[in-house]
Amino acid sequence: MECLAHLENQTCNDFEVVVVDDGSTDSTPRLMEPYLKKTRLAVRYVRQDNGGPAKARNLGISMLQSPVCVLIGDDIFASSTLVERHMNWHGKNPELNAVAVGWTQWNATGQTITPFMRWLGESPEQFAYKDLLAGAEPDWHNFYTSNLSVKTELLRSFPFNECFPYAAMEDSEVGYRIQKECGLKIKFLPEAVAYHLHPTTFRQFCERMVRVGCSWGLFHDLWPEQRLPPPTKMLSRALDSALRAIARSPLLTGLLVWSADIASLAVCPNRLMKAAYLCKFQVGYESRRDSDGKLAQHRS
C-alpha cells in the first residue's frame, strides 16, 4: 500500500493506475477493497493466478488507456516528481521507440542498508546505475521495469515473453526485441528517482543468482546471436573449471556460499563472494535446459 501512497503524492495527478495482483497469498485483496473506495487516484485492480511478472505486466498493459506506461513494482516508491519527469520527457520525445529509464535507489527507511546492499546497489549484477551516472549510454540491457516509461502502443506490439518465470531478463528481452526490430531510443533520467524497499542478504542474493542464471540461459536460447558466455567463462580456464565442478555439488556450493557470507561481514566485496554467486549463476544457467521446448513456442 505504501507504493500507492507515494503515487497519491505526485506533483502530476493526471494519470491512471493499474494494479495487477499476481496471485498474492497475503492480505492484498482484503486491503485493496476499502482502498479503492477512498483513494482519489484513478485505480483499477485486477487479480490473476500466479503467472510471473511477464504475464502480470501484459495484463496490466492491456487495460491501459494512457498513451505512456510507467512501469514500477510493488516495492518501488516513486519520488513526488517521478511521473511528471517521465511524462515531460515523453512530451519532448514523441517517437514510438523512445524509452526512459529512471534511477532506483535503496529506500532509506524501513530497512537497514548494509555494506552488502550498498555494494549491490552499484553492481552491474543488479543495476548498472553506477555506469549510467558516470555517463555510459543506456541500451536494451538497461530496460529496467523497476522505473521505466514506454509508449503503451510499443509494449502492446512487443509484449513480455511469458516463458520467463522470474523477474530477471524478462524486461531486457523486450528491450532487445525492440532494438532489433525498430531501434531503441533509450534515455537515462537520473532526476526520475524511485526508492526500493527490499532488504536482502548475500545468501538471498545467491539464491536470486540461480534465477538470473536460468533467465540468461532462456534468453540465449531465444536469441543465439546474443549468446554471450556466462560470467564464469570470463574467468581463467582453471578457475572456470573449478567453479563448474563446485556448482555440480550442492554440498560444495552451499559450503562456498556459507564461507563467502561470513567473509562478507568483514570485507565487502571480496573474491570469495564472486566465486559463490557465480557458482549459483551456473546452477541456474544449466537448469534452463528443461525449458527449451516451451521456449521454442514463444519466440515470436
C-alpha positions in Angstrom: 0.0 0.0 0.0 3.0 2.3 0.5 3.7 2.1 -3.2 0.2 3.6 -3.9 0.6 6.2 -1.1 3.6 7.6 -3.0 1.6 7.7 -6.2 -1.0 9.8 -4.4 1.7 12.3 -3.6 2.8 13.1 -7.2 3.2 16.7 -8.5 1.3 15.4 -11.6 -2.1 14.0 -10.9 -3.5 13.4 -14.4 -2.7 9.7 -14.7 -4.3 6.3 -14.2 -3.0 3.4 -12.1 -3.4 -0.3 -12.9 -2.6 -2.7 -10.1 -2.1 -6.3 -11.1 -2.1 -8.8 -8.2 -0.1 -11.8 -9.4 -1.7 -14.5 -7.2 -0.7 -12.9 -3.9 -1.2 -15.0 -0.7 -1.1 -12.1 1.7 -3.8 -9.6 2.6 -3.6 -7.6 -0.6 -7.2 -8.4 -1.9 -8.7 -7.6 1.5 -6.8 -4.3 1.8 -7.5 -3.2 -1.8 -11.3 -3.3 -1.4 -11.6 -0.4 1.1 -8.6 1.5 -0.5 -10.4 1.6 -3.9 -13.4 3.3 -2.3 -11.4 6.1 -0.7 -8.5 6.9 -3.0 -8.5 9.9 -5.2 -6.4 8.1 -7.8 -7.9 6.5 -10.9 -7.1 3.0 -9.9 -8.1 -0.3 -11.4 -7.3 -3.5 -9.6 -7.2 -6.9 -11.2 -6.1 -10.3 -9.8 -4.7 -13.3 -11.7 -3.4 -16.7 -10.8 0.3 -16.6 -10.1 1.9 -16.5 -13.6 5.0 -14.4 -13.1 5.9 -10.8 -13.8 5.8 -11.0 -17.6 2.2 -12.2 -17.6 1.2 -9.7 -15.0 2.6 -6.8 -16.9 1.0 -7.9 -20.2 -2.4 -8.0 -18.4 -1.9 -4.5 -16.9 -0.8 -3.0 -20.2 -3.8 -4.5 -22.0 -6.0 -2.4 -19.6 -4.3 0.9 -20.0 -5.9 3.9 -21.7 -2.9 6.2 -21.3 -0.5 6.6 -24.3 2.5 6.3 -22.0 3.1 3.5 -19.5 5.3 4.0 -16.4 6.3 0.6 -15.0 7.2 0.1 -11.3 6.9 -2.7 -8.8 5.0 -3.0 -5.5 8.3 -2.5 -3.6 9.1 0.6 -5.5 8.2 4.0 -4.0 8.0 6.9 -6.5 9.5 10.2 -5.6 7.0 13.0 -5.8 8.1 14.2 -9.3 8.6 10.8 -10.8 5.5 10.7 -13.0 6.0 14.3 -14.0 9.6 13.7 -15.0 8.8 10.7 -17.2 5.8 12.4 -18.8 7.7 15.6 -19.6 10.4 13.6 -21.3 7.9 11.7 -23.5 6.2 15.0 -24.4 9.5 16.1 -25.8 10.3 12.7 -27.3 7.1 11.5 -29.0 8.8 8.8 -31.1 7.2 5.4 -30.6 10.6 3.8 -29.8 11.5 6.4 -27.2 12.0 4.9 -23.7 13.1 6.5 -20.5 14.7 4.7 -17.5 14.8 6.4 -14.1 17.2 5.9 -11.2 16.2 3.4 -8.5 17.9 3.8 -5.1 17.6 2.0 -1.8 14.8 3.3 0.4 16.4 5.0 3.4 13.6 3.9 5.9 12.1 0.6 6.6 15.3 -1.4 6.1 18.9 -1.3 7.2 21.2 -0.6 4.2 24.1 -2.9 4.9 27.5 -2.7 3.3 26.5 -5.6 1.1 23.3 -3.8 -0.1 25.4 -0.7 -0.8 27.7 -2.7 -3.0 24.8 -4.4 -4.7 23.1 -1.1 -5.4 26.2 -0.1 -7.5 26.9 -3.5 -9.0 26.0 -4.5 -12.6 24.8 -7.8 -11.1 21.7 -5.9 -10.2 21.5 -2.5 -12.0 24.2 -0.6 -13.8 23.3 2.7 -12.4 26.9 3.5 -11.4 27.9 3.3 -15.1 24.9 5.3 -16.2 25.6 8.0 -13.7 29.2 8.1 -14.9 27.9 8.9 -18.4 27.5 5.5 -20.1 24.9 5.4 -22.8 22.0 3.1 -21.9 20.8 0.3 -24.2 18.5 -2.7 -24.1 20.4 -4.1 -21.2 19.1 -1.2 -19.1 15.4 -1.8 -19.9 14.7 -1.9 -16.1 11.0 -2.2 -15.3 11.5 -1.0 -11.7 11.4 2.5 -13.1 10.7 2.7 -16.8 8.4 4.6 -19.1 7.4 3.3 -22.6 4.7 4.1 -25.1 1.8 1.8 -24.4 1.4 1.1 -28.1 5.0 -0.1 -28.2 4.5 -2.5 -25.3 1.4 -3.9 -27.0 3.4 -4.6 -30.1 6.3 -6.1 -28.1 4.7 -8.0 -25.2 6.7 -9.5 -22.4 7.6 -13.1 -23.1 5.7 -15.2 -20.6 8.2 -18.1 -20.8 10.3 -16.1 -18.3 9.1 -17.3 -14.9 11.1 -14.8 -12.8 11.8 -11.1 -12.5 15.1 -11.4 -14.4 15.9 -10.8 -18.1 12.2 -10.8 -19.0 12.4 -7.0 -19.3 15.7 -6.7 -21.0 14.5 -9.3 -23.5 11.7 -6.9 -24.6 14.3 -4.2 -24.9 16.4 -6.4 -27.1 13.4 -7.2 -29.4 12.6 -3.6 -29.8 16.2 -2.7 -30.5 16.4 -5.5 -33.1 13.2 -4.7 -34.9 12.7 -1.0 -34.8 15.6 0.6 -32.9 15.5 1.7 -29.3 16.0 5.3 -28.3 16.6 5.0 -24.5 17.5 7.8 -22.2 18.6 7.7 -18.6 16.7 10.2 -16.4 18.6 10.4 -13.0 16.2 13.0 -11.8 13.3 10.5 -12.1 14.0 8.8 -8.8 12.3 5.8 -7.2 13.2 4.1 -3.9 13.4 0.3 -3.5 12.3 -1.3 -0.2 13.8 -4.8 -0.5 16.1 -5.8 2.4 18.4 -8.5 1.2 21.3 -10.6 2.3 24.2 -12.1 0.5 22.6 -15.6 0.8 19.4 -14.3 -0.6 21.3 -12.7 -3.5 23.0 -16.0 -4.2 19.6 -17.7 -4.5 18.4 -14.9 -6.8 21.5 -15.6 -9.0 20.1 -19.1 -9.6 17.1 -17.4 -11.2 19.2 -14.9 -13.0 21.3 -17.7 -14.5 18.2 -19.6 -15.6 16.8 -16.4 -17.2 20.1 -15.7 -19.0 20.0 -19.2 -20.4 16.5 -18.8 -21.6 17.5 -15.5 -23.3 20.5 -17.1 -25.0 18.3 -19.9 -26.3 15.8 -17.5 -27.7 18.4 -15.2 -29.3 21.5 -17.3 -30.3 23.1 -14.2 -31.9 23.4 -12.8 -28.4 24.8 -16.0 -26.9 27.4 -14.3 -24.7 29.4 -16.6 -22.5 28.1 -16.9 -18.9 30.2 -14.9 -16.4 32.3 -17.9 -15.3 33.7 -18.1 -18.9 35.2 -14.7 -18.4 37.5 -16.1 -15.7 40.7 -18.1 -16.2 40.2 -21.6 -17.6 41.3 -23.2 -14.3 39.0 -21.1 -12.2 36.1 -21.6 -14.6 36.6 -25.4 -14.4 36.8 -25.3 -10.6 33.6 -23.3 -10.3 31.7 -25.6 -12.7 32.8 -28.6 -10.6 31.7 -26.9 -7.4 28.3 -25.9 -9.0 27.6 -29.6 -9.7 27.8 -30.4 -6.0 25.0 -28.8 -3.8 27.2 -29.6 -0.7 30.3 -27.8 -2.0 28.2 -24.9 -3.4 26.4 -24.5 0.0 29.8 -24.5 1.8 31.2 -21.9 -0.6 28.1 -19.6 -0.1 28.4 -20.0 3.7 32.1 -19.1 3.7 31.6 -16.1 1.4 28.7 -14.9 3.6 30.9 -15.0 6.6 33.7 -13.3 4.8 31.4 -10.5 3.5 30.8 -9.4 7.1 34.4 -8.4 7.3 35.2 -7.3 3.7 32.6 -6.5 1.1 33.1 -7.2 -1.7 35.6 -9.9 -1.8 36.7 -12.7 -4.2 35.0 -15.4 -2.3 31.7 -13.6 -2.8 32.1 -13.5 -6.6 33.0 -17.2 -6.7 29.9 -18.1 -4.7 27.4 -16.1 -6.7 28.9 -17.2 -10.0 28.5 -20.9 -8.9 24.9 -20.2 -8.2 24.5 -18.4 -11.6 26.0 -21.5 -13.3 23.5 -23.8 -11.5 20.6 -21.7 -12.9 22.2 -21.3 -16.3 22.4 -25.1 -16.7 18.9 -25.7 -15.3 17.1 -23.8 -18.1 17.7 -26.7 -20.5 14.5 -28.3 -19.4 12.5 -25.3 -20.8 13.8 -25.4 -24.4 10.7 -26.9 -25.9 8.4 -24.4 -24.3 10.6 -21.5 -25.3 10.5 -22.5 -29.0 6.8 -21.9 -29.0 7.1 -18.3 -27.8 9.9 -16.8 -29.8 7.5 -14.6 -31.8 
